[in-house]
Amino acid sequence: MAAATKRMQGKAGRADFEKQKRGQWVYDGEVGAGARVFDVKVDTEKGMASTTAQFRCRPIDPR
């Protein structure tokens, strides 16, 4: 997940080690950067991160 946190300039959240349908092993996880959360996959052979989705976090209403 270090490759993903460096690319997204954020902090790693959850991460799972999964085998893809093509037989490739990847880390599937989330990286938070400010008010944004990125869903990322990291190729374990190449050490490259790719973003699959981006979400915006809303502040919690203190009421």
C-alpha positions in Angstrom: 0.0 0.0 0.0 3.1 2.3 0.2 2.9 2.8 -3.6 -0.8 3.9 -3.3 -0.2 6.2 -0.3 2.7 7.9 -2.1 0.7 8.3 -5.4 -2.4 9.6 -3.7 -0.5 11.6 -1.0 -2.7 10.2 1.7 -3.0 7.6 4.4 -3.9 3.9 3.9 -7.2 2.6 5.3 -8.3 -1.0 5.0 -6.5 -3.3 2.6 -7.2 -6.9 1.5 -4.8 -9.3 -0.4 -6.9 -10.8 -3.2 -6.4 -13.1 -6.2 -7.9 -11.6 -9.4 -9.7 -13.7 -12.0 -6.6 -13.7 -14.2 -4.6 -15.3 -11.3 -2.8 -12.0 -10.4 -2.4 -11.1 -6.7 -3.2 -7.5 -5.7 -3.8 -5.4 -2.6 -7.3 -3.9 -2.8 -7.7 -1.1 -0.4 -8.6 2.5 0.4 -6.4 5.6 0.7 -7.7 8.8 2.4 -6.4 12.2 1.2 -8.2 15.2 2.8 -11.9 14.9 2.2 -11.4 12.3 -0.6 -11.2 8.5 -0.3 -9.7 6.6 -3.2 -10.4 2.9 -3.9 -7.1 1.5 -5.1 -5.5 -1.7 -6.4 -1.8 -2.3 -6.1 -0.1 -4.8 -8.4 2.2 -6.9 -6.1 4.6 -7.9 -9.0 5.1 -4.4 -10.3 4.4 -2.3 -7.2 2.2 0.0 -9.2 -1.0 1.5 -7.8 -4.2 2.2 -9.9 -7.2 4.1 -8.8 -10.6 2.4 -9.4 -12.9 5.0 -7.8 -12.9 8.3 -5.8 -15.4 9.3 -3.1 -15.9 12.6 -1.3 -16.4 12.5 2.5 -19.0 14.8 4.0 -18.4 16.4 7.3 -20.5 15.0 10.2 -23.3 17.3 11.2 -22.8 18.1 14.9 -26.5 18.5 15.7 
